[in-house]
Amino acid sequence: RIGSASSLSSAIINTRLQELVRLFKERTEKVKEKLIDSDVTSDDESPVASPAAAAVPAPGGELEGDKPLGDDHYCEMLCCTFKRRPWLEHLKSYQFPSSIDPLTNLMYVLWLFFVVMAWNWNCWLIPVRWAFPYQTPANIHYWLLVDYLCDLIYLLDILIFQTRLQFVQGGDIITDKKAMKENYLRSQRFKMDVLCLLPLDFFYFKVGVNPLLRFPRCLKYMAFFEFNNRLEAILTKAYIYRVIRTTAYLLYSLHVNSCLYYWASAYEGLGSTTWVYDGEGNSYIRCYYWAVKTLITIGGLPDPKTLFEIVFQLLNYFTGVFAFSVMIGQMRDVVGAATAGQTYYRSCMDSTIKYMNFYRIPRAVQNRVKTWYEYTWHSQGMLDESELLVQLPDKMRLDIAIDVNYNIVSKVALFQGCDRQMIFDMLKRLRSVVYLPNDYVCKKGEIGREMYIIQAGQVQVLGGPDGKSVLVTLKAGSVFGEISLLAAGGGNRRTANVVAHGFANLFILEKKDLNEILVHYPESQKLLRKKAKKMLRSNNKPKDEKGGPGDALVIPPKAETPKLFRAALAATGRMGGKGPLGRLRWRLKELQAMQA
């Protein structure tokens, strides 16, 4: 009994020691991984805020959690309770920025919109008020009110916004107030802004309210072109705005020509000849119709009679031909730039179809090629993403790759714990490939040289006796083939067929690209090889060793015979005994022979 108790205690001690050794090994591996990559999080749980700290009473003696929601937005006046709008409080606490980034600040773009609206008021309405009799003493105060409101917008733009714009000097972004103000005062923009606000309105007291005295207000064209650049930078489909702007150019040229035609008719006398405006109907619509027929050179106009009418008509024809040709050319450039990608896609597809027809490719293959072109274009908007990214600097390509792929790659078990910069370099080597339904991504037995990351769609892993049974379906964000990147000595062969289930967009990382990266990261290379060997051993280990369901035996194995019982049987055999132990010994031999 004493010997059995000592053997039992020694077995317990050995088991405990083995468990402690295993825990120390795991702890050592985690410390090594953390030293290699400082971003690896520890297993320790983050501290939870204590209830006492969370329930700190407010200055009024009441817990913050006990305050009813919305009390901050109510105010009491006399005997009633009114709800105060939150945006009023935000407006009161808002502080105007000391410096404005003209390239990214949306508030500045909104302000430019109001400046451009004021500029368009002057450009469109000054010719109308000068030529047509729409400005009368009865409504003059309305015209002047809008005029001076536009002047106020011009003045605020000079005093508040333009003096706070950041600028680049020697590669540095200057945000100093004095430097920004001096930069604006030295610029050409300041000279034009001051010129457009010349106070010619004082001549109203001498010559009357003549709209031509406000013509310098149209010189604020720099704000218009700046607004165009800023707006196109934030629009997803800027070509639509370019088409609208080009159309507005044409309409404005017709607008000015209609004003000049009414002025010429008034100069000659309304209805004095068949060429001039006869004074019937809506004067602006009739004159605009005449301007359209003249500038577009439709024809069908009455012949001019006097020398003034002939010269005016000749100048109109020359200007119309020139302006209309410029507008058509600009519209063609805008539409061509908007459809450049579509044109490139069509040319590539036509060339491919011509090539397949020349070599008499089967119709089924041609249809799959056409399907690939159409799906790739509609899903990505381009045929090859690398053509777009190659124009960007290396840092910007890395930023885009991190936003698109880092969340997926960082979850790959093989790369966890590796150097973060190595993963960044790896992201830039990923290549996007589109697979059609039932396309084989990889086949069983072939040499694996790539790792696949599913960006969109699904793939199916096939197996079974016929090789067509679906073992598992992988969805977006899944990764497969990562062991093939580091396996060697025949361990990089594919173990199953992988087929695209529907359209699948995959990212591919090739083995040669990873090897070129690992040259600069030896510690990550050691860690990756260690993980790859461990994953290979776990994949190659039989299921029975893992404790999983193995092959069922016809005769299950017997438990091992205790040592003391075997010693007794051996002693009985040597003594030639024929008692119960002898019979058991004979029966045991029969069972061993049957099992063999």
Salt bridges, closest charged atoms under 4 A:
GLU19 OE1 - ARG16 NH1 3.42
GLU26 OE2 - ARG22 NH1 3.08
GLU29 OE1 - LYS530 NZ 2.53
ASP39 OD2 - ARG420 NE 2.42
ASP43 OD2 - LYS30 NZ 2.34
GLU89 OE2 - ARG84 NH1 3.25
ASP147 OD2 - ARG129 NH2 2.87
ASP147 OD2 - ARG214 NE 3.65
ASP151 OD1 - ARG214 NH2 3.07
ASP151 OD1 - ARG217 NE 2.96
ASP157 OD2 - LYS220 NZ 3.08
GLU182 OE1 - ARG186 NH1 4.00
ASP193 OD2 - ARG189 NE 3.84
ASP193 OD1 - LYS220 NZ 2.96
ASP201 OD2 - ARG214 NH1 3.54
ASP201 OD1 - ARG217 NH2 3.14
GLU226 OE1 - ARG189 NH1 2.80
GLU226 OE2 - ARG230 NH2 3.92
GLU232 OE1 - ARG242 NE 3.50
GLU232 OE2 - ARG245 NH1 2.75
ASP278 OD2 - ARG286 NH2 3.62
ASP333 OD1 - ARG332 NH2 3.32
ASP394 OD1 - ARG397 NH2 3.19
ASP394 OD2 - LYS428 NZ 3.01
ASP399 OD1 - LYS395 NZ 2.82
ASP439 OD1 - ARG368 NH2 2.11
GLU450 OE1 - ARG494 NH2 3.54
GLU510 OE2 - ARG431 NH2 2.93
GLU510 OE1 - LYS512 NZ 3.91
ASP513 OD1 - ARG429 NH1 3.42
GLU516 OE1 - ARG429 NH1 3.06
GLU560 OE2 - ARG566 NH2 3.97
GLU590 OE1 - ARG587 NH1 3.03
